[in-house]
Amino acid sequence: MMKGIFAGRSVLFHFGVLTMLLCMGFVAASVAMVVLTAVTGLDADSAMSLQYAQLVASILVFLFPAMAAAWLCSRQPASFLGLKQVRDVRLLMWIAAATFLILPTVSLAGHFNMQMRLPEFMAPLERLMREMEDAAMEATVKMLQNEGFVALLVNLTVIAVAAGICEEFFFRGTVLSILRRKIRNPHVAIWTVAVIFSVIHFQFYGFVPRMLLGAFMGYLMYWGRSIWAPVFAHFLNNAAVVVGMSNSALKDNVFFAQELPADDLGWFSVMAAVTLTAFFGCMRMIYRMSEKKAASRNSPC
């Protein structure tokens, strides 16, 4: 009954609504985890507790605000979020190829991002950032420490499926939709949302690679005209990390290591350059397919 009640309001007002819903989501997620921990008696640092926290946060902090904002701020919430289906299997294949081809570049960017050093007078801030990064990595490793099919399925559900859907609904579905009303240049809007996407994770030593992934998913949203395009890419990216870090034979591989060994930096950089070139080729194909579809829709019958 409140559908579209704020549809005619300004972009700033819509961001205010989204921020309020985000804060409500944080509070709700915190309360839910306190209750869940008390009821189940789980250790707050256990793998299962961290998985519950990840799932609850994805739903209440990202999905709920995104869907509520779309309902309140648009008379067509499905269109606002870009819920149109992706029916072209070829497009999904190109997206999958692009997702895996950009991974070496993302890993290389992450390696150099980890080398970042702040000036001496900012040493306390740097220590805090390092501690936050280490805590996030420790939580991730703890969630992925159990091997076996069931553990893998749970982690894929929580980290790949839920996070992929919920975060994309929030950032590419809602934030980008609101921002595009104010910023007409799609490239500026996409990269602005990519920066916001990276900042809100509070992992500063992973800022650059996460920003690159955010921009990649932003272009998929813009060209694919469907939220399911970036959701699919987000799922594949997270699934690759889950599979790699969950498997004892793969987790020490250079592709999944937190930092690249110095001996591997040369050949890995060359490989990243080659795969990045192929990635741009895939993106060109995705762009051409989207333009062709748009032209066919707009052509007279």
C-alpha positions, 0 to 999 in steps of 0.5 A, spaced: 500 500 500 506 504 500 508 502 493 511 508 490 510 513 496 516 517 495 517 516 487 517 523 486 522 525 491 529 527 490 535 523 489 538 525 495 531 524 499 532 517 496 539 516 498 536 518 505 531 513 505 536 507 503 541 510 508 535 509 514 533 502 511 541 500 511 541 502 519 535 499 520 538 492 517 544 493 521 540 493 528 536 488 526 542 483 524 545 485 530 539 483 534 538 477 530 545 474 531 544 476 539 538 472 539 540 466 535 547 465 539 543 465 545 538 460 542 543 455 539 548 456 544 553 457 538 560 459 540 560 466 537 567 464 533 565 458 531 565 456 523 557 455 523 556 462 527 560 466 522 556 462 517 549 464 520 552 471 521 554 472 514 547 470 511 543 474 516 547 480 514 546 479 507 539 478 507 538 484 513 543 489 511 543 488 503 537 485 501 532 488 505 534 495 504 534 494 497 527 491 496 524 496 501 527 502 497 525 499 491 518 499 493 518 505 496 521 509 491 519 507 485 512 505 482 515 499 478 520 496 483 521 490 479 524 495 473 527 499 478 531 493 481 532 490 473 529 484 475 528 482 467 531 475 466 537 473 462 534 468 457 540 468 452 545 462 454 550 465 450 551 472 454 551 468 460 557 464 457 561 470 455 559 473 462 562 466 465 568 467 461 569 474 463 569 473 470 574 468 470 579 472 465 579 478 470 581 474 476 588 474 475 588 481 474 584 482 480 589 477 484 595 482 482 591 488 484 590 485 491 597 483 491 600 491 490 594 493 494 597 489 500 603 493 499 600 499 501 604 503 506 601 510 510 605 515 512 608 515 519 604 520 522 598 515 520 601 509 523 595 508 528 590 508 522 594 503 519 595 498 525 587 499 525 586 497 518 591 491 518 587 489 524 581 489 521 583 486 514 586 480 519 580 479 522 576 479 516 581 474 513 581 470 519 573 469 519 573 467 512 579 462 513 575 459 519 568 459 515 572 455 510 576 450 514 571 444 514 572 440 508 567 435 505 561 436 500 556 438 506 561 444 508 562 446 501 555 446 499 553 451 505 559 455 504 557 456 497 550 458 499 552 463 504 558 466 501 556 465 493 549 465 492 546 469 498 552 474 498 551 475 490 544 476 490 543 480 496 549 485 495 548 486 487 540 487 489 543 493 494 549 496 490 547 495 482 540 494 483 538 500 488 544 504 489 546 505 481 539 506 479 538 512 484 545 514 482 543 514 475 538 519 476 543 524 478 549 522 474 548 522 467 554 519 465 554 511 466 561 510 467 562 515 472 556 512 476 558 505 475 565 507 478 562 511 483 558 505 486 564 501 485 568 505 490 562 505 495 561 497 494 569 497 496 569 502 501 562 499 505 566 492 506 571 496 510 577 491 508 582 497 505 587 492 503 582 489 498 580 496 496 582 496 489 581 489 487 574 489 490 573 496 486 575 493 480 570 487 481 564 492 482 566 496 476 566 490 472 559 488 475 556 495 474 558 494 466 554 488 466 548 491 469 548 497 465 549 493 458 545 487 460 540 491 463 538 485 468 540 484 475 541 477 474 547 478 469 552 481 475 549 476 480 551 471 476 558 474 475 558 475 483 556 468 484 562 465 480 567 469 483 565 468 490 564 460 488 571 460 485 574 463 492 570 458 496 572 452 492 579 454 492 580 456 499 576 450 501 580 445 498 587 443 501 590 442 495 588 448 492 588 453 498 596 454 497 596 455 490 598 462 487 591 464 485 588 463 492 594 466 496 593 472 500 600 475 497 603 473 491 610 470 492 616 474 489 618 468 485 611 468 481 610 475 480 613 476 473 610 470 470 603 471 473 604 479 471 605 476 464 599 472 465 594 477 468 596 482 462 594 476 457 588 474 460 586 482 461 586 482 454 582 476 453 577 479 458 576 486 454 575 481 448 569 478 452 566 485 454 566 487 447 562 481 445 557 482 451 557 490 449 555 488 442 550 483 444 546 488 449 546 493 443 544 488 438 538 486 443 537 494 444 536 495 437 532 489 435 527 492 441 527 499 438 526 497 431 519 498 428 515 492 426 
